[in-house]
Amino acid sequence: MPAVVRRAILIALPPWLVSRALTGLALWMAWLRHDQSFPVSGHGAPGATGIWAWDGAWYRSIAENGYAGQLHAHGERFFPLFPLLGRWFGTPLGGHADVALIVLANLAALVFGVGVALLTARELGPKAAVPATWLTLLAPGAVVLAAAYAEALAGMLAVGYLLAVRASGRSVWWAVPIGLLAGLARPTGFLLAVVPLVELWLRRREDSAHDRVRLSLAMAAPVAGAGVYCLWTAAVYDDLLLPFTAQEAPGLRGGILANPLHGLFVAPNHSGVPVAVRIAIVAVAIALMVLTWQRLPRSIAVWAMLLLVAAVTSAQGTSLPRYLSADFPLLMALATVLVGRGRMVAVVAASALGFVVVGASGFGAGMVF
């Protein structure tokens, strides 16, 4: 194993372990708050309680019963890679797809942290790798990295894709299979295609024909991955864009792009995030976006900006902590200004506090993960 990978593992392991412990603390707090029980949460998925709150129950249900076995509509908005892996890896576990989903999410979260350490060290220097990894794994919305959510898998694939695209020579080929899987993992997976697109433009006078072919195929891969799932829904449900338009159902995020002003200022507080807090979260994210443009390569910054736009354009203003925590280039950029142990500890501690608050509220059905 290369020394740089060993170092990245040593960087990622402590925050990964701490975040698992804090997730347990958040679960315990939610359990105590509701008289030693967990309330039911989610949008119609059966058994949405405790560690299976909100989308976790949906992924478990899809892994166990498939999309056709759903008791409620709109499950097609959950992309298939994570529940499929849960079903496949659940077989050697005695058919326990639910256990497989939790194991997969937590292992993927560790690899995700390792990838962030590697990418940060390469792009911003080794000093930024430690705070970037702690912030990524302890961001307030990152509590879902320990639950049966696709975010850990999607983050792992995204950082692997960035590492491959930003590499040189034949290493770029790795972006093709990784990108294909990323497009199958989350609705925002296809946005990764913008990274090689920008690289192609910026390096158009420098790259060889082979480099341009590699980047072009890497650009097509995430779109192809998402397209495979869309073609499946077209064949089964006669609706090519169903994975995206399913979000237009009442109470959901409101489609691919929705008016962000309504979600921030007008939407009711059913998401558990007060209006003032929503505005503060978005203001901080915008400030970090400016820092990202200053510190990170243009291709990564453009992708981070698209993720930010996707996060705030929700008709309901829900899941902001989760969406923005997945935008890890913002946290990588923040890590560059955390010079000195005192500043890093203060910011990471504040983030960890938000992690526990969001987790306890989400597991207690007070906040939409």
N, C-alpha and C positions, 0 to 999 in steps of 0.2 A: 504494500500500500504506500503510495507517495506520501512524503512528509507533509505536504500541504493539505492533503486530505485528512491525515491523522490530526493535524492541528485544528482543522475545521470541526472535526468530530469532538475534540476536547473543548472547543468553544461552545458548540451547540448543546452538549449533554447537560451542563448545569441548568441553563434556562429551561430546557425541556423537562427536566425533573421537577424544577420549581413550579412550572406551569401546570404539571399534572397534580402536584400537591395543592395548588391554589384552586384547581377545578374541583377537587374533592372537598375543599373548604367551602366553596360556593354552593355545592350540592348540599352539604350539611347545613349551611345557613338557611337555604331555601326550605329544607325539610323541617328544621326547627320552627321557622316562621309560620309554617302551615300546620302546626300541631302534629309534627312527626309524620307527615304525609306529603305527597307532591300533587299539586293541582294539575288538571288536564289543560294542555295548551295546544297550539297548532290550528291549522285551518282544515279540519275534517279528517286528518289521518288518524286511524285507530291507535290507541295506546300512546298518545303524545303526552308523556309525563316523565318527570325526572330526567335522567340522562337522555331519554328519547323525546325531549321537548321539541316542539316546532318541527323543523324539517327532518330531524333525526327519525321521527316516526314514519315519515314519508319514505325515506330511503330504506328503512327496514321493511316496510310493507312492499315496496317494489322489489327488493331483493328476494323476499319470500314468496310473493304472489305474482310478480310481473305487473306490467301496466294494466293489462286486461282484468286483473284481480282486484283493482282498486274499488273501494266502496264509495268513493267520492270522485268527482270530476277534477280535472286540471292537474293531475299528477304528471302529465307529459312535460310540464315545465322543468322537471328534474331530469338532468341529462343522465345517460345510461351507464357510463363507465364505472362509477363508484358502486352502485347497486349490483351491477354484473360481477364485479370483482368480489363483492360480498357473498354472492350466491356461489361463485366458483370456489372460493377459499373456504366457504362454510361447509362444503362437502366433506373434506377430511376432518372437520371438527364435529362430525356427527350430524351434519345438516343444520348447524347453528349459524345461519347467515348473520344473525344479529351480533353474535360474538365476533365473527369475522370482520364486520364493519367497524367495530370499536378498535380491534387490533390493527386493522389496516390504517385507520385514521391516525392513530397514535404513532405507528411506525413511520407513516408518511410525514407526519409533523416533524419527527426527528431528522429525516432526510431533508426536508424543507429547510430546517434550521442550518444544517450542514451546507446546503446549497447557497443560502444567503451569506454565510460566512465566507465561502469561496468566492462568490460574485463580488461581495464588498471588498475583500482583500485585493482582488484583481483590479477593480475599477476605482477604488477610493483609498487603497492602502491598508496594510494590516492593522493599524491602530483603530480604524473605524469598524473592523469586523466584529469585535466583541460587543460594543453597544448596539450595533445594527441587529445582531442575532438576538440579544436579550429583548430589544424592543419589538422585534417581529414575533417572537414567541410569547411575549407578555403584553402585547397591545390589548386594549380593553375588549375588542371584538374577537380576539384570538382564542377565547375560551372555547369556541366551536372546534378548534383543532384537536381537542380531546374528546369530542362527541362524534356521533355518527353523521357527520357532515362531509360534503365533498371538498370543502375548502383546503384541507391539508393535502389531499391528493392533487388538487388543482394548483396549489402553491408549489408543491414539489415539482410538478411538470413545468410550470411557468419558469421557475428559476433554472431548471435544467435546460430549457429551451433558450433562455437568455445566455447562459454559459456557452452553449453550442454555437449560437448565432454570432456572438461576439468573439469566438475563437477564430483561428485561421486554418486554412488548408482543409484537409479531409475531416477534421473534427466537426465542421459545419454540417456534415451529413447526419449527425446525431439529431439535429433539429427536426429532421423530417419525421421519423417515427414518434419522437416526443411531441411534436406539434400536432400530429394526427390524434394522439391520445388526449392532448389538452383540449382539442376541439370537441371531444366527446365527453369531457369532464364537467364543464360548466358553461352556462349561456354566454359568458364573456370570454371563453377560450379562444374564439376566432379572432379576437382583437389582437392577439399576439402577432398576427400576420403583419402588423404595421412595423414591427421591429426590423425584420430583414428588408422590408420595403424602404425604410429610411436609410438603412445601411447601403442598399443598392444605389440610392440616389447620392449619398455622401461620398461613396467610394467608386463612383462610376468611371472616373479617369484612372483609377489605380488598380482595380481588380482585373484579373485575367478572365477569359471566357469561362473557364472551369469554375472560378469563384462566383461568377454571376449565375451560372446554372445552379450551383448549390444553394445560393441565397434565394433564387426564384422558387425552387422546389420547397425550401424551408418556408417561404411565404405562403405557398399554396396549401401546406399541410394542415394548419389549424382550421382553415376554411373548409378543407375537404373533410376533416373530422366532424365538424358541425353539420356539414352537408349530408354525411352518411345518416346521421340521426334524423335530419329533416326529410330525407328521402324515405326513411322507414315510416315516419308519421304520415307522409303523403300516401304511401302504399296501404297503410292500415287504417288511417282515419280520414284519408282524402284531404289532407291539409298540410301543405309543405312547410308552412311557418308556424305550425301549432306549438312547437317548443318555446316560441317567443310570444305568440299572441295569447297563449293560455294565461299569461300574467295579466291580461286585461279583465279578468273576472273580478267582481266586486270584492273589495277587501285585500286584494293583492297589490303588487307594486304599480300596476297600471300600464303594462305594455313595455316595448323595447325602450322607448324614451317618453317621458312624461314631463309635464310642467313642473320644474323644481320649486317654483314659488309656492304652489299649492302645498306640496309636500313639506316645505319648511315652515310656512307661516299660517296655513289654513287648516291642514289636515288635523283631525281629532287626535287626542293623545292616547289612542289605543295601543300605540307602539311602545309606550312606557318611556319615551324620550320627550321631555318638555320642550316647547318651542324654543325657549332661550338656550337650552343645551344643544338642540339641533343646530341653531345658528352659530354657536360657539365652535362646535365640532367642525362645521364646514369652513368657518373662518380659519381655524388652525390648519385644516387640510389645504386650503388655498395658499397659505403662507409656506407650508412645506412644499407645495408644488413649485412655487417660485424658487425655493432653495434647490429643488430637484433639477430644475432647468440650469441652475448655475453650477451644480456639482457633478451631475451624471451625464453620460453620453446622450446625444439628442435622440437616438432611437429608443432608448429606455425611457427617457423623459416623455416622449410622445405617447408611448404606451401607458405610462402612469397617468398622464392627463386624460386619456380615454377612459381609464378605469374610474378616475375621479368624476368625470361627467356621468358615467353609468351609475355611480353610487348616488349622486344627488338628484338625478332625474327620476324620481319616484313620486307618484301621485299621493302616496300615503306617508312619505317621510319615514318609512320603516327600515330597520336593519342597517342604519348608518354605521354604527360601530363595526359590525361584521364586514360590510362592504369596504370601508376605508382601511380596516386592518389588513385586508388582503392586498392593498396597494403598497406592497413592501418597499418599492423604490423611495417612497416618501420617508419611510423610517430609516432607510440607508442614508438618505441625505441628512436627516436629523442627526444621525450618529456622527457626522463630520464636525458638528459644533459642540459635541459633548467632550470637550478637552478637559482632562482632569478627572480623577476618580470621584470627587465630591459631586460634581455636576452630573456625571453619569448615574451615580447611585440615586440622586434626588429624582431625576427624570424617570429612571426605570422603576423606582419605588412608587411614584405617582401613577405610572402606567399599570403597575401590578395592582394598585388599589382599584383603579378603574376596571381591571380584569375581574376582580372579585365582585365588585358591585354589579357589573353587567351580567356576570355568571349567576349570581344569587337571584337577581331579578328575572333573568331569562328562564332559569330552571323553575322559578316560582310563578311563571306565566305572567310576570309583570312587564316584561320587555320582549319584543319580537327579535329573536336572534336573526 
